[in-house]
Amino acid sequence: MNIGVVGVNHNLAPINVREAVSFTDTKKIEAINILLDSEIDEIVILSTCNRSEIYISGENIQQKVDEVANFYKDYFGVKDIEQYLFKKTTLEAIQHLFDVTAGLDSLVVGEDQILGQVKDAHEFCMKLGATKKVFNKLFRDAVTTSKEIKTITKISQQPLSISYIGVKLLKEKMGTLEGKNALIVGLGKMNLLTLNHLEEENVKNIYIANRNIEKTKEIENKFDNIIPIEYSDRHKIIQEKSIDIVISATSSPHLVIKYDDMPKLDKKIYIMDIALPRDIDTKLKELNYVELYDIDDLKEIHDKNDIKRNELAQKAQEIIKIKIDEFTEWLDLTFIDPTIQSLNSKCIEIKEDTLEYIFRKIDLNQREQKIIDKMLGSALKRVIREPIINLKQVKNKGQREEYIKVIEDLFEI
């Protein structure tokens, strides 16, 4: 099983190392030509923000894997690259590809983006003629298996982002967020994610109260419904603009929405506090028109989703194991391909010699010649059909190799 992979990924290498060994399309073409010239049979290069990996197949795979490791060192000139490189061969390499393609080796388990990246990497190398029968089968199987895993397990539908979970919890409590007015307090990483999730839910207007209003104006053109407001107007805007949702995530050491400053409302308002330490005065829970949720409410959902993803990852591994077994069985059978081709060539040779003799001795018209050609070809195929079928059904590799040797000796092929 002459398959291997060498590379760096987010598990072993910091971002500066991953950046240093990333491949542009031009570098991929150059690298593929260099490696093919070193008698590697097939190559796929996968380069993303989280990984730079070269998959190879060829004889003496361990030696070839070492050569690719040296290639990383020489081509990129990264100091001490050896300490960040991983090397896998045979079943480990195949398992790695299936895990990567299914998102099981990603920072966020089960993420979708890597599936398309693997598919694109294979297609890119296939167009360059860098892949053949084995890798075309292997990578297509990995992609198909990943799609099957996502369909069966729904692993990608288990959210992990606190912002995402917060918005989904609000939607669950309110029924819908479409057409609602929201107030966002703070504009750090957490609430930048929140903005995207609110956009997906078709929220009507999103008022943003951030201490630095200029930061809000910088992203205003990225969204159709963002309205920057002065940070000091955050309490007042709740009543004036009929706010339905408040989501706060600041780094303030003090409360940013206080009980004493909260206006009286004649409708329900949903407040999500995803800051630590908390932004929202917990006394607001005493108001019958306020529904207040904090990070602890979300953490339980987050942890459940995380546990669920890990459970689904186990189920994904069961599917992967079956698919790898099927691939390795197919791969084993490819070793008898030369024997089958030789038998077919032998039959063609016998048929052509025989037909030449018959047609020389007997005067036949074109139709009669065609009939004899087909009948003789069919008869010869019947001779080798059963041996080939039986050979394919032999599971024991050693026994199969013995049979191949016997066939080759008997038929002198």
Phi, psi and omega in degrees: 000089189269067180231137180212166176215141177226142176171190174234152176210182185294343179287332188242329190243138174291167187298325181294327177287317180297321178296321184292336182245024178278153183251125163281170178299322179297316179293326177299313181299315180297314181296318180299316180296319179297314185288324177295326178291343180265022174069031168271135187282313185222147183216137166227129177252123178248116183230115178228183180293339183254353184200152171224109188225138177243117177263134183224158168222149181163171178292156180051058191298324180297318177297319181293322178298318177297322179295321178293322176299317177294326177300315178305314183296313184286320187288317184263339178064033180275126181295135176058032181300333183303325184288346181255347183281142168247152179226130179225146177227165176049233186298325179298320180293317179296315178302317180300314180299314180297319178296315180299311185296326180277359180080013182276350178250013183271164176301315173256110185302128177089007182296155190270331192300323186297329179302311179294326180292320177294316180300315180294321180298317179295314182296322178299312182288327179295320179295333178275358181077020182271354177237151179230210187303312186293308183289327176298319177291312184299310184289324176293322176296318180297317179294314179298319180295319178299316178298319179296317179299315182293325178290316184284313187270337186057032185298327182287347182269004177266101187289147178240336180293131178300319179299315181297313181297320179299314180295319180293325178294317177299318179297319179297320182286326186264347182093311177204153175253355182298131178080002181274159175257132183237148172244123176254126178250118184096148182222048174274193183302320183298313183280340172295322174294319180302319180303315180298318182291324177293321177301318180297333181268007176059044174295145186290293180234141178238108177271132182242122176251108180229143182303324176259094184294336180296325178298322178295319182294333179295328181257001185302322183285351179277344182230149183278338192237023178275135178232106178290139175228161176293140182302325182290346181266008188299322179286317184297321185294334181302318181275317186296324184253014177051057183290134178262329187227137170236128175234121184239132177208086178242173176258016182295137176281354182243164175295139179253341171236111186255151180302314184292336182263356183286123180290155176281133183236155178255019177214164181287139174233138183251124184240128180243118179255104181249028179259156175216111003294164188293146179269332192256135177296121182293343177296342179299338178298340180286342180277127187289348179261006181246130169249112185249129177234146179232186188295334177292325177296326182277327183300322179299317179293317179302312182295321178297318179295321179296315177298317180297318179298318180295323176295317180292328177297324177296319178294323178299321180295326177296319178294316181299319181301316179299316183291323178293320177301318179295319180293315182294326176295317177298317182297319178301320182291337180294340180289343177266356180304314179301323179295315179298316179298321180294319178298315179298320179296322178298317179297318180297318180298315180296317181298314183295320178296318182293315181297320179300318180292313181299312184292336178283327184269332185238135179275107182237145175282176186297320181296317180294322177298318181295321180296313180297320178304310182293318182295317180293319178298318179294320181295318179293323178295325178297327180296320185262350185298309183296314176303320180294316179300313180296322179297319179294334183274352178286115183277328182287118185298317180298316180295321180296320179296322177297315180298319179300316180297318180297314180300314182296323178290315184293320184266358180054055180242000000 
